């Protein structure tokens, strides 16, 4: 990764969790640790900063010490709303968005994405 580029790692944990019976997916435990934390930990060495996108249990997420951004659009319109809200509220040059239910992201995810991006001025998603 080019260290001169600021890449913000975003953990998306702002959904309604309707398929989970309304339980906050990011707070579900895996090996004694919340799912969101597995993702944030995996991103830690890959990005210049990490933030959370969440709409419920804000106080719990804030205990992490990471910035927590809520959707700027009403009624939980989906993950794209979380992405938009983070980009509106944070000054990052580049963002990598990972869902809170992807605890096994590879340690080289961001590096591979940056390599694939090359000199393209556009964003890249996985």
GUDO-798878 format. One record per residue (C-alpha): residue in three letters; residue number from 1; y, z, x. Coordinates in steps of 0.5 Angstrom, whole numbers, m for minus. Example, Ala and Ser with C-alpha at 12.3 -4.5 7.8 and 13.67 -1.06 7.14 Angstrom:
REM residues 2
+------+-----+-------+-------+-------+
| type | seq |     v |     w |     u |
+------+-----+-------+-------+-------+
|  Ala |   1 |    m9 |    16 |    25 |
|  Ser |   2 |    m2 |    14 |    27 |
+------+-----+-------+-------+-------+
REM end
This chain:
REM residues 126
+------+-----+-------+-------+-------+
| type | seq |     v |     w |     u |
+------+-----+-------+-------+-------+
|  Unk |   1 |     0 |     0 |     0 |
|  Unk |   2 |     7 |    m2 |     2 |
|  Unk |   3 |    10 |     5 |     3 |
|  Unk |   4 |    17 |     3 |     2 |
|  Unk |   5 |    15 |     1 |    m5 |
|  Unk |   6 |    15 |     7 |   m10 |
|  Unk |   7 |     9 |     7 |   m15 |
|  Unk |   8 |     9 |    12 |   m20 |
|  Unk |   9 |     2 |    14 |   m23 |
|  Unk |  10 |     2 |    15 |   m30 |
|  Unk |  11 |    m3 |    19 |   m34 |
|  Unk |  12 |    m3 |    16 |   m41 |
|  Unk |  13 |    m5 |    22 |   m46 |
|  Unk |  14 |    m1 |    21 |   m52 |
|  Unk |  15 |    m5 |    19 |   m57 |
|  Unk |  16 |    m8 |    22 |   m64 |
|  Unk |  17 |   m15 |    22 |   m61 |
|  Unk |  18 |   m17 |    20 |   m68 |
|  Unk |  19 |   m24 |    18 |   m65 |
|  Unk |  20 |   m25 |    25 |   m63 |
|  Unk |  21 |   m23 |    28 |   m69 |
|  Unk |  22 |   m16 |    30 |   m67 |
|  Unk |  23 |   m18 |    34 |   m61 |
|  Unk |  24 |   m13 |    32 |   m55 |
|  Unk |  25 |   m17 |    28 |   m51 |
|  Unk |  26 |   m14 |    29 |   m44 |
|  Unk |  27 |   m15 |    37 |   m45 |
|  Unk |  28 |   m23 |    36 |   m46 |
|  Unk |  29 |   m26 |    39 |   m40 |
|  Unk |  30 |   m31 |    35 |   m35 |
|  Unk |  31 |   m34 |    40 |   m30 |
|  Unk |  32 |   m29 |    45 |   m32 |
|  Unk |  33 |   m23 |    41 |   m31 |
|  Unk |  34 |   m19 |    37 |   m36 |
|  Unk |  35 |   m20 |    30 |   m36 |
|  Unk |  36 |   m12 |    28 |   m35 |
|  Unk |  37 |   m13 |    32 |   m29 |
|  Unk |  38 |   m19 |    28 |   m26 |
|  Unk |  39 |   m14 |    22 |   m27 |
|  Unk |  40 |    m8 |    25 |   m24 |
|  Unk |  41 |   m12 |    28 |   m18 |
|  Unk |  42 |   m15 |    21 |   m17 |
|  Unk |  43 |    m8 |    18 |   m17 |
|  Unk |  44 |    m5 |    23 |   m12 |
|  Unk |  45 |    m6 |    20 |    m5 |
|  Unk |  46 |    m5 |    13 |    m8 |
|  Unk |  47 |     2 |    13 |   m11 |
|  Unk |  48 |     9 |    16 |    m9 |
|  Unk |  49 |     9 |    20 |   m15 |
|  Unk |  50 |     5 |    22 |   m22 |
|  Unk |  51 |     7 |    23 |   m29 |
|  Unk |  52 |     4 |    25 |   m35 |
|  Unk |  53 |     5 |    21 |   m42 |
|  Unk |  54 |     4 |    26 |   m48 |
|  Unk |  55 |     6 |    27 |   m55 |
|  Unk |  56 |     2 |    34 |   m57 |
|  Unk |  57 |     1 |    40 |   m53 |
|  Unk |  58 |     7 |    39 |   m49 |
|  Unk |  59 |     7 |    46 |   m46 |
|  Unk |  60 |     0 |    46 |   m43 |
|  Unk |  61 |     1 |    39 |   m40 |
|  Unk |  62 |     8 |    42 |   m37 |
|  Unk |  63 |     4 |    47 |   m34 |
|  Unk |  64 |     2 |    42 |   m29 |
|  Unk |  65 |     9 |    42 |   m26 |
|  Unk |  66 |     9 |    34 |   m27 |
|  Unk |  67 |    14 |    31 |   m31 |
|  Unk |  68 |    12 |    30 |   m38 |
|  Unk |  69 |    15 |    24 |   m42 |
|  Unk |  70 |    14 |    24 |   m50 |
|  Unk |  71 |    14 |    17 |   m54 |
|  Unk |  72 |    21 |    15 |   m55 |
|  Unk |  73 |    18 |    11 |   m62 |
|  Unk |  74 |    16 |    15 |   m68 |
|  Unk |  75 |     9 |    16 |   m71 |
|  Unk |  76 |     4 |    15 |   m65 |
|  Unk |  77 |     5 |     7 |   m64 |
|  Unk |  78 |     0 |     7 |   m59 |
|  Unk |  79 |    m1 |     7 |   m51 |
|  Unk |  80 |     4 |     1 |   m50 |
|  Unk |  81 |     9 |     6 |   m53 |
|  Unk |  82 |     7 |    11 |   m48 |
|  Unk |  83 |     8 |     6 |   m43 |
|  Unk |  84 |    15 |     4 |   m45 |
|  Unk |  85 |    17 |    11 |   m46 |
|  Unk |  86 |    15 |    12 |   m39 |
|  Unk |  87 |    19 |     6 |   m36 |
|  Unk |  88 |    25 |     8 |   m40 |
|  Unk |  89 |    25 |    15 |   m37 |
|  Unk |  90 |    23 |    14 |   m30 |
|  Unk |  91 |    26 |    10 |   m25 |
|  Unk |  92 |    20 |     8 |   m21 |
|  Unk |  93 |    20 |     1 |   m18 |
|  Unk |  94 |    12 |     0 |   m20 |
|  Unk |  95 |     8 |     3 |   m25 |
|  Unk |  96 |     0 |     4 |   m25 |
|  Unk |  97 |    m2 |     6 |   m32 |
|  Unk |  98 |    m9 |    10 |   m33 |
|  Unk |  99 |   m12 |    13 |   m39 |
|  Unk | 100 |   m13 |    20 |   m39 |
|  Unk | 101 |   m21 |    18 |   m41 |
|  Unk | 102 |   m22 |    15 |   m34 |
|  Unk | 103 |   m24 |    20 |   m29 |
|  Unk | 104 |   m27 |    16 |   m25 |
|  Unk | 105 |   m22 |    11 |   m22 |
|  Unk | 106 |   m23 |     9 |   m15 |
|  Unk | 107 |   m20 |    12 |    m9 |
|  Unk | 108 |   m17 |     5 |    m8 |
|  Unk | 109 |   m15 |     2 |   m14 |
|  Unk | 110 |    m8 |     2 |   m13 |
|  Unk | 111 |    m9 |    m1 |    m6 |
|  Unk | 112 |   m13 |    m7 |    m9 |
|  Unk | 113 |    m8 |    m8 |   m15 |
|  Unk | 114 |    m2 |    m8 |    m9 |
|  Unk | 115 |    m6 |   m13 |    m5 |
|  Unk | 116 |    m8 |   m18 |   m11 |
|  Unk | 117 |     0 |   m18 |   m13 |
|  Unk | 118 |     2 |   m21 |    m7 |
|  Unk | 119 |     9 |   m23 |    m7 |
|  Unk | 120 |     9 |   m24 |   m15 |
|  Unk | 121 |    15 |   m21 |   m18 |
|  Unk | 122 |    11 |   m19 |   m24 |
|  Unk | 123 |     7 |   m13 |   m26 |
|  Unk | 124 |     0 |   m13 |   m25 |
|  Unk | 125 |    m5 |    m9 |   m30 |
|  Unk | 126 |   m12 |    m7 |   m30 |
+------+-----+-------+-------+-------+
REM end
